[in-house]
Amino acid sequence: MNGELDILKIILESGIVVKGVLILLIIASIVSWAIVMMKKKLIKELQSNNQLFKDVYDNSSSLNDVGEKIAQLPFSPYKSMFASGYKELQKMNSHFASDEKLKKHFEKFGFDAIIRSLKLGQHEAHLELEKSLSTLASIGSVTPFVGLFGTVWGIIDSFTGLASGGATIDAVAPGIAEALVATAVGLAAAIPAVWFYNQFNSQNELMQAQMDNFEKEFINVVERTLG
């Protein structure tokens, strides 16, 4: 059909500046989808690893029993938190030499030292969850403006053609078309990036809430053990 839209032809026939903009946007889109695939795989793995740890944790008779069993388990937020909190508890046990002295310490000062250690493990998991999200956010926020730049440049090019006396639709149409393609490609790169950024943030918040619950559960176990 004569009026059929040929995006590839428009891109190949566009000016050098618009071509540069389109190449940049395509690269940004590829990077964005690579991050999306990586993050989806990571979150799925961490959720699975958390479940593996929880199965061991729920079926163990004591914290010491858990500590002996989890060495071969893969990294997970729960494992990171437990390892950090358990290590601090062992140090305190060694320092106070007896459960009675340790119990008196907790009665006087609370469980702040253990909680801080659990937070350290939680922070380690948080860094893993947040990795590359800033890049995804940047792609989502910047690519529409890069596409807009290509649009503005294409329109300027079209008006330049008008100023030189070529005031016909045939003279103006190519510049307008390449300008609109730049906008479309910019949006095509930005929309998935913003969508998945929000989705990953929501999943991260859910995992953070689960880690907060595990922190409370660990402190409860320590308190019951000393009691």
Phi and psi restraints in degrees (value plus and minus 20) as a CYANA .aco file:
   2 ASN   PHI     -87.8   -47.8
   2 ASN   PSI     -52.9   -12.9
   3 GLY   PHI    -111.4   -71.4
   3 GLY   PSI     -10.1    29.9
   4 GLU   PHI     -88.3   -48.3
   4 GLU   PSI     117.3   157.3
   5 LEU   PHI     -97.1   -57.1
   5 LEU   PSI     105.7   145.7
   6 ASP   PHI    -139.2   -99.2
   6 ASP   PSI      70.1   110.1
   7 ILE   PHI     -80.8   -40.8
   7 ILE   PSI     -63.2   -23.2
   8 LEU   PHI     -80.6   -40.6
   8 LEU   PSI     -62.7   -22.7
   9 LYS   PHI     -83.8   -43.8
   9 LYS   PSI     -61.4   -21.4
  10 ILE   PHI     -81.6   -41.6
  10 ILE   PSI     -63.0   -23.0
  11 ILE   PHI     -84.7   -44.7
  11 ILE   PSI     -64.5   -24.5
  12 LEU   PHI     -86.8   -46.8
  12 LEU   PSI     -49.8    -9.8
  13 GLU   PHI    -114.9   -74.9
  13 GLU   PSI     -17.8    22.2
  14 SER   PHI     -95.5   -55.5
  14 SER   PSI     145.0   185.0
  15 GLY   PHI     -89.6   -49.6
  15 GLY   PSI     147.9   187.9
  16 ILE   PHI     -82.4   -42.4
  16 ILE   PSI     -57.6   -17.6
  17 VAL   PHI     -87.9   -47.9
  17 VAL   PSI     -66.6   -26.6
  18 VAL   PHI     -85.5   -45.5
  18 VAL   PSI     -58.0   -18.0
  19 LYS   PHI     -80.0   -40.0
  19 LYS   PSI     -62.7   -22.7
  20 GLY   PHI     -81.1   -41.1
  20 GLY   PSI     -62.4   -22.4
  21 VAL   PHI     -82.5   -42.5
  21 VAL   PSI     -65.0   -25.0
  22 LEU   PHI     -85.1   -45.1
  22 LEU   PSI     -60.1   -20.1
  23 ILE   PHI     -82.7   -42.7
  23 ILE   PSI     -62.9   -22.9
  24 LEU   PHI     -81.4   -41.4
  24 LEU   PSI     -61.9   -21.9
  25 LEU   PHI     -87.8   -47.8
  25 LEU   PSI     -58.9   -18.9
  26 ILE   PHI     -84.7   -44.7
  26 ILE   PSI     -61.9   -21.9
  27 ILE   PHI     -81.6   -41.6
  27 ILE   PSI     -64.0   -24.0
  28 ALA   PHI     -81.0   -41.0
  28 ALA   PSI     -59.7   -19.7
  29 SER   PHI     -86.1   -46.1
  29 SER   PSI     -61.0   -21.0
  30 ILE   PHI     -82.9   -42.9
  30 ILE   PSI     -64.6   -24.6
  31 VAL   PHI     -80.9   -40.9
  31 VAL   PSI     -63.2   -23.2
  32 SER   PHI     -79.1   -39.1
  32 SER   PSI     -68.0   -28.0
  33 TRP   PHI     -88.2   -48.2
  33 TRP   PSI     -52.2   -12.2
  34 ALA   PHI     -83.6   -43.6
  34 ALA   PSI     -62.8   -22.8
  35 ILE   PHI     -84.5   -44.5
  35 ILE   PSI     -61.8   -21.8
  36 VAL   PHI     -79.1   -39.1
  36 VAL   PSI     -67.7   -27.7
  37 MET   PHI     -81.9   -41.9
  37 MET   PSI     -62.6   -22.6
  38 MET   PHI     -83.9   -43.9
  38 MET   PSI     -64.1   -24.1
  39 LYS   PHI     -88.2   -48.2
  39 LYS   PSI     -59.4   -19.4
  40 LYS   PHI     -82.4   -42.4
  40 LYS   PSI     -62.3   -22.3
  41 LYS   PHI     -84.8   -44.8
  41 LYS   PSI     -63.1   -23.1
  42 LEU   PHI     -82.5   -42.5
  42 LEU   PSI     -68.0   -28.0
  43 ILE   PHI     -83.0   -43.0
  43 ILE   PSI     -61.2   -21.2
  44 LYS   PHI     -81.9   -41.9
  44 LYS   PSI     -62.3   -22.3
  45 GLU   PHI     -85.3   -45.3
  45 GLU   PSI     -64.5   -24.5
  46 LEU   PHI     -85.0   -45.0
  46 LEU   PSI     -58.9   -18.9
  47 GLN   PHI     -84.4   -44.4
  47 GLN   PSI     -61.6   -21.6
  48 SER   PHI     -85.9   -45.9
  48 SER   PSI     -62.8   -22.8
  49 ASN   PHI     -86.7   -46.7
  49 ASN   PSI     -55.9   -15.9
  50 ASN   PHI     -80.8   -40.8
  50 ASN   PSI     -60.7   -20.7
  51 GLN   PHI     -87.3   -47.3
  51 GLN   PSI     -58.6   -18.6
  52 LEU   PHI     -80.7   -40.7
  52 LEU   PSI     -65.2   -25.2
  53 PHE   PHI     -83.4   -43.4
  53 PHE   PSI     -64.3   -24.3
  54 LYS   PHI     -83.2   -43.2
  54 LYS   PSI     -55.4   -15.4
  55 ASP   PHI     -82.8   -42.8
  55 ASP   PSI     -63.3   -23.3
  56 VAL   PHI     -85.9   -45.9
  56 VAL   PSI     -64.6   -24.6
  57 TYR   PHI     -81.8   -41.8
  57 TYR   PSI     -66.5   -26.5
  58 ASP   PHI     -89.7   -49.7
  58 ASP   PSI     -44.5    -4.5
  59 ASN   PHI    -123.2   -83.2
  59 ASN   PSI      -2.8    37.2
  60 SER   PHI    -125.8   -85.8
  60 SER   PSI     131.0   171.0
  61 SER   PHI    -105.9   -65.9
  61 SER   PSI     -40.0     0.0
  62 SER   PHI    -178.0  -138.0
  62 SER   PSI     150.3   190.3
  63 LEU   PHI     -83.8   -43.8
  63 LEU   PSI     -57.5   -17.5
  64 ASN   PHI     -82.4   -42.4
  64 ASN   PSI     -58.3   -18.3
  65 ASP   PHI     -83.7   -43.7
  65 ASP   PSI     -62.7   -22.7
  66 VAL   PHI     -82.2   -42.2
  66 VAL   PSI     -65.7   -25.7
  67 GLY   PHI     -77.8   -37.8
  67 GLY   PSI     -53.9   -13.9
  68 GLU   PHI     -96.8   -56.8
  68 GLU   PSI     -48.1    -8.1
  69 LYS   PHI    -109.1   -69.1
  69 LYS   PSI     -44.2    -4.2
  70 ILE   PHI    -110.3   -70.3
  70 ILE   PSI     -20.6    19.4
  71 ALA   PHI     -76.1   -36.1
  71 ALA   PSI     -57.7   -17.7
  72 GLN   PHI    -111.6   -71.6
  72 GLN   PSI     -21.6    18.4
  73 LEU   PHI     -95.0   -55.0
  73 LEU   PSI     126.6   166.6
  74 PRO   PHI     -89.9   -49.9
  74 PRO   PSI     146.0   186.0
  75 PHE   PHI     -79.8   -39.8
  75 PHE   PSI     116.9   156.9
  76 SER   PHI    -172.5  -132.5
  76 SER   PSI     137.3   177.3
  77 PRO   PHI     -75.7   -35.7
  77 PRO   PSI     -62.9   -22.9
  78 TYR   PHI     -83.2   -43.2
  78 TYR   PSI     -63.9   -23.9
  79 LYS   PHI     -84.0   -44.0
  79 LYS   PSI     -61.4   -21.4
  80 SER   PHI     -80.7   -40.7
  80 SER   PSI     -64.9   -24.9
  81 MET   PHI     -86.6   -46.6
  81 MET   PSI     -66.4   -26.4
  82 PHE   PHI     -80.8   -40.8
  82 PHE   PSI     -66.5   -26.5
  83 ALA   PHI     -79.3   -39.3
  83 ALA   PSI     -61.9   -21.9
  84 SER   PHI     -88.7   -48.7
  84 SER   PSI     -65.9   -25.9
  85 GLY   PHI     -87.9   -47.9
  85 GLY   PSI     -61.0   -21.0
  86 TYR   PHI     -86.4   -46.4
  86 TYR   PSI     -58.7   -18.7
  87 LYS   PHI     -82.4   -42.4
  87 LYS   PSI     -62.6   -22.6
  88 GLU   PHI     -86.2   -46.2
  88 GLU   PSI     -58.9   -18.9
  89 LEU   PHI     -83.4   -43.4
  89 LEU   PSI     -60.0   -20.0
  90 GLN   PHI     -83.8   -43.8
  90 GLN   PSI     -61.4   -21.4
  91 LYS   PHI     -81.8   -41.8
  91 LYS   PSI     -61.2   -21.2
  92 MET   PHI     -88.9   -48.9
  92 MET   PSI     -59.3   -19.3
  93 ASN   PHI     -78.9   -38.9
  93 ASN   PSI     -62.7   -22.7
  94 SER   PHI     -86.5   -46.5
  94 SER   PSI     -59.3   -19.3
  95 HIS   PHI     -89.1   -49.1
  95 HIS   PSI     -63.4   -23.4
  96 PHE   PHI    -108.1   -68.1
  96 PHE   PSI     -34.1     5.9
  97 ALA   PHI      51.6    91.6
  97 ALA   PSI     -40.9    -0.9
  98 SER   PHI    -165.9  -125.9
  98 SER   PSI     132.5   172.5
  99 ASP   PHI     -84.5   -44.5
  99 ASP   PSI     -52.4   -12.4
 100 GLU   PHI     -86.0   -46.0
 100 GLU   PSI     -63.5   -23.5
 101 LYS   PHI     -86.2   -46.2
 101 LYS   PSI     -59.7   -19.7
 102 LEU   PHI     -84.6   -44.6
 102 LEU   PSI     -60.2   -20.2
 103 LYS   PHI     -82.9   -42.9
 103 LYS   PSI     -61.7   -21.7
 104 LYS   PHI     -84.6   -44.6
 104 LYS   PSI     -58.1   -18.1
 105 HIS   PHI     -81.8   -41.8
 105 HIS   PSI     -66.1   -26.1
 106 PHE   PHI     -86.3   -46.3
 106 PHE   PSI     -55.3   -15.3
 107 GLU   PHI     -84.6   -44.6
 107 GLU   PSI     -54.2   -14.2
 108 LYS   PHI    -104.4   -64.4
 108 LYS   PSI     -62.2   -22.2
 109 PHE   PHI    -131.6   -91.6
 109 PHE   PSI     -26.8    13.2
 110 GLY   PHI      59.5    99.5
 110 GLY   PSI    -189.2  -149.2
 111 PHE   PHI    -123.4   -83.4
 111 PHE   PSI       6.5    46.5
 112 ASP   PHI     -78.6   -38.6
 112 ASP   PSI     -58.8   -18.8
 113 ALA   PHI     -84.2   -44.2
 113 ALA   PSI     -61.9   -21.9
 114 ILE   PHI     -87.3   -47.3
 114 ILE   PSI     -62.8   -22.8
 115 ILE   PHI     -81.6   -41.6
 115 ILE   PSI     -61.8   -21.8
 116 ARG   PHI     -81.6   -41.6
 116 ARG   PSI     -58.9   -18.9
 117 SER   PHI     -87.3   -47.3
 117 SER   PSI     -61.1   -21.1
 118 LEU   PHI     -81.9   -41.9
 118 LEU   PSI     -57.9   -17.9
 119 LYS   PHI     -84.5   -44.5
 119 LYS   PSI     -55.2   -15.2
 120 LEU   PHI     -82.4   -42.4
 120 LEU   PSI     -64.2   -24.2
 121 GLY   PHI     -84.9   -44.9
 121 GLY   PSI     -58.2   -18.2
 122 GLN   PHI     -85.3   -45.3
 122 GLN   PSI     -58.7   -18.7
 123 HIS   PHI     -84.4   -44.4
 123 HIS   PSI     -58.2   -18.2
 124 GLU   PHI     -81.4   -41.4
 124 GLU   PSI     -63.6   -23.6
 125 ALA   PHI     -87.5   -47.5
 125 ALA   PSI     -57.6   -17.6
 126 HIS   PHI     -82.2   -42.2
 126 HIS   PSI     -60.8   -20.8
 127 LEU   PHI     -81.7   -41.7
 127 LEU   PSI     -58.3   -18.3
 128 GLU   PHI     -87.0   -47.0
 128 GLU   PSI     -59.7   -19.7
 129 LEU   PHI     -89.5   -49.5
 129 LEU   PSI     -53.7   -13.7
 130 GLU   PHI    -104.5   -64.5
 130 GLU   PSI     -29.7    10.3
 131 LYS   PHI     -77.6   -37.6
 131 LYS   PSI     109.9   149.9
 132 SER   PHI      53.9    93.9
 132 SER   PSI     -25.3    14.7
 133 LEU   PHI     -86.2   -46.2
 133 LEU   PSI     -54.2   -14.2
 134 SER   PHI     -84.7   -44.7
 134 SER   PSI     -56.5   -16.5
 135 THR   PHI     -84.4   -44.4
 135 THR   PSI     -62.1   -22.1
 136 LEU   PHI     -83.4   -43.4
 136 LEU   PSI     -60.9   -20.9
 137 ALA   PHI     -84.8   -44.8
 137 ALA   PSI     -60.8   -20.8
 138 SER   PHI     -83.0   -43.0
 138 SER   PSI     -62.3   -22.3
 139 ILE   PHI     -82.3   -42.3
 139 ILE   PSI     -62.2   -22.2
 140 GLY   PHI     -85.2   -45.2
 140 GLY   PSI     -52.4   -12.4
 141 SER   PHI    -112.2   -72.2
 141 SER   PSI     -48.7    -8.7
 142 VAL   PHI    -111.6   -71.6
 142 VAL   PSI     -58.2   -18.2
 143 THR   PHI     -79.9   -39.9
 143 THR   PSI     -54.0   -14.0
 144 PRO   PHI     -81.3   -41.3
 144 PRO   PSI     -56.2   -16.2
 145 PHE   PHI     -93.0   -53.0
 145 PHE   PSI     -54.0   -14.0
 146 VAL   PHI     -84.9   -44.9
 146 VAL   PSI     -63.4   -23.4
 147 GLY   PHI     -82.7   -42.7
 147 GLY   PSI     -58.6   -18.6
 148 LEU   PHI     -83.4   -43.4
 148 LEU   PSI     -57.8   -17.8
 149 PHE   PHI     -80.0   -40.0
 149 PHE   PSI     -65.0   -25.0
 150 GLY   PHI     -81.8   -41.8
 150 GLY   PSI     -57.5   -17.5
 151 THR   PHI     -83.5   -43.5
 151 THR   PSI     -69.5   -29.5
 152 VAL   PHI     -79.7   -39.7
 152 VAL   PSI     -62.8   -22.8
 153 TRP   PHI     -83.9   -43.9
 153 TRP   PSI     -62.0   -22.0
 154 GLY   PHI     -82.8   -42.8
 154 GLY   PSI     -59.5   -19.5
 155 ILE   PHI     -87.3   -47.3
 155 ILE   PSI     -60.8   -20.8
 156 ILE   PHI     -78.8   -38.8
 156 ILE   PSI     -62.7   -22.7
 157 ASP   PHI     -82.4   -42.4
 157 ASP   PSI     -58.3   -18.3
 158 SER   PHI     -86.4   -46.4
 158 SER   PSI     -63.2   -23.2
 159 PHE   PHI     -88.0   -48.0
 159 PHE   PSI     -48.6    -8.6
 160 THR   PHI     -83.4   -43.4
 160 THR   PSI     -60.0   -20.0
 161 GLY   PHI     -83.1   -43.1
 161 GLY   PSI     -58.3   -18.3
 162 LEU   PHI     -85.2   -45.2
 162 LEU   PSI     -60.9   -20.9
 163 ALA   PHI     -85.6   -45.6
 163 ALA   PSI     -47.6    -7.6
 164 SER   PHI    -104.2   -64.2
 164 SER   PSI     -15.7    24.3
 165 GLY   PHI      81.7   121.7
 165 GLY   PSI     -20.8    19.2
 166 GLY   PHI    -111.0   -71.0
 166 GLY   PSI      39.0    79.0
 167 ALA   PHI    -102.4   -62.4
 167 ALA   PSI      41.3    81.3
 168 THR   PHI    -147.7  -107.7
 168 THR   PSI     138.6   178.6
 169 ILE   PHI     -83.3   -43.3
 169 ILE   PSI     -52.0   -12.0
 170 ASP   PHI     -86.3   -46.3
 170 ASP   PSI     -52.0   -12.0
 171 ALA   PHI     -98.1   -58.1
 171 ALA   PSI     -53.9   -13.9
 172 VAL   PHI    -109.3   -69.3
 172 VAL   PSI     -53.6   -13.6
 173 ALA   PHI     -76.2   -36.2
 173 ALA   PSI     -64.9   -24.9
 174 PRO   PHI     -79.0   -39.0
 174 PRO   PSI     -62.9   -22.9
 175 GLY   PHI     -85.1   -45.1
 175 GLY   PSI     -60.8   -20.8
 176 ILE   PHI     -84.9   -44.9
 176 ILE   PSI     -62.0   -22.0
 177 ALA   PHI     -82.5   -42.5
 177 ALA   PSI     -67.9   -27.9
 178 GLU   PHI     -86.7   -46.7
 178 GLU   PSI     -50.4   -10.4
 179 ALA   PHI     -84.4   -44.4
 179 ALA   PSI     -65.5   -25.5
 180 LEU   PHI     -90.0   -50.0
 180 LEU   PSI     -52.9   -12.9
 181 VAL   PHI     -82.7   -42.7
 181 VAL   PSI     -60.1   -20.1
 182 ALA   PHI     -80.3   -40.3
 182 ALA   PSI     -62.5   -22.5
 183 THR   PHI     -83.1   -43.1
 183 THR   PSI     -65.2   -25.2
 184 ALA   PHI     -82.3   -42.3
 184 ALA   PSI     -63.8   -23.8
 185 VAL   PHI     -86.6   -46.6
 185 VAL   PSI     -57.7   -17.7
 186 GLY   PHI     -81.0   -41.0
 186 GLY   PSI     -63.4   -23.4
 187 LEU   PHI     -88.7   -48.7
 187 LEU   PSI     -57.8   -17.8
 188 ALA   PHI     -83.2   -43.2
 188 ALA   PSI     -51.0   -11.0
 189 ALA   PHI     -99.1   -59.1
 189 ALA   PSI     -55.3   -15.3
 190 ALA   PHI     -99.9   -59.9
 190 ALA   PSI     -61.9   -21.9
 191 ILE   PHI     -81.1   -41.1
 191 ILE   PSI     -69.7   -29.7
 192 PRO   PHI     -82.7   -42.7
 192 PRO   PSI     -56.4   -16.4
 193 ALA   PHI     -82.8   -42.8
 193 ALA   PSI     -65.2   -25.2
 194 VAL   PHI     -86.5   -46.5
 194 VAL   PSI     -62.7   -22.7
 195 TRP   PHI     -78.4   -38.4
 195 TRP   PSI     -71.3   -31.3
 196 PHE   PHI     -93.6   -53.6
 196 PHE   PSI     -50.6   -10.6
 197 TYR   PHI     -79.8   -39.8
 197 TYR   PSI     -66.8   -26.8
 198 ASN   PHI     -84.9   -44.9
 198 ASN   PSI     -59.4   -19.4
 199 GLN   PHI     -84.1   -44.1
 199 GLN   PSI     -65.3   -25.3
 200 PHE   PHI     -86.5   -46.5
 200 PHE   PSI     -56.7   -16.7
 201 ASN   PHI     -82.7   -42.7
 201 ASN   PSI     -60.9   -20.9
 202 SER   PHI     -83.5   -43.5
 202 SER   PSI     -62.6   -22.6
 203 GLN   PHI     -86.7   -46.7
 203 GLN   PSI     -57.4   -17.4
 204 ASN   PHI     -84.8   -44.8
 204 ASN   PSI     -60.4   -20.4
 205 GLU   PHI     -83.9   -43.9
 205 GLU   PSI     -58.8   -18.8
 206 LEU   PHI     -83.8   -43.8
 206 LEU   PSI     -63.1   -23.1
 207 MET   PHI     -87.9   -47.9
 207 MET   PSI     -54.8   -14.8
 208 GLN   PHI     -83.3   -43.3
 208 GLN   PSI     -61.0   -21.0
 209 ALA   PHI     -83.6   -43.6
 209 ALA   PSI     -59.7   -19.7
 210 GLN   PHI     -84.6   -44.6
 210 GLN   PSI     -58.1   -18.1
 211 MET   PHI     -88.1   -48.1
 211 MET   PSI     -56.1   -16.1
 212 ASP   PHI     -82.3   -42.3
 212 ASP   PSI     -60.5   -20.5
 213 ASN   PHI     -85.7   -45.7
 213 ASN   PSI     -59.2   -19.2
 214 PHE   PHI     -86.1   -46.1
 214 PHE   PSI     -56.7   -16.7
 215 GLU   PHI     -77.9   -37.9
 215 GLU   PSI     -67.0   -27.0
 216 LYS   PHI     -84.2   -44.2
 216 LYS   PSI     -59.6   -19.6
 217 GLU   PHI     -84.4   -44.4
 217 GLU   PSI     -60.7   -20.7
 218 PHE   PHI     -83.6   -43.6
 218 PHE   PSI     -64.6   -24.6
 219 ILE   PHI     -82.5   -42.5
 219 ILE   PSI     -58.8   -18.8
 220 ASN   PHI     -81.9   -41.9
 220 ASN   PSI     -60.8   -20.8
 221 VAL   PHI     -84.3   -44.3
 221 VAL   PSI     -64.2   -24.2
 222 VAL   PHI     -80.4   -40.4
 222 VAL   PSI     -64.6   -24.6
 223 GLU   PHI     -84.6   -44.6
 223 GLU   PSI     -61.7   -21.7
 224 ARG   PHI     -86.5   -46.5
 224 ARG   PSI     -58.1   -18.1
 225 THR   PHI     -82.0   -42.0
 225 THR   PSI     -65.2   -25.2
 226 LEU   PHI     -91.4   -51.4
 226 LEU   PSI     -49.7    -9.7
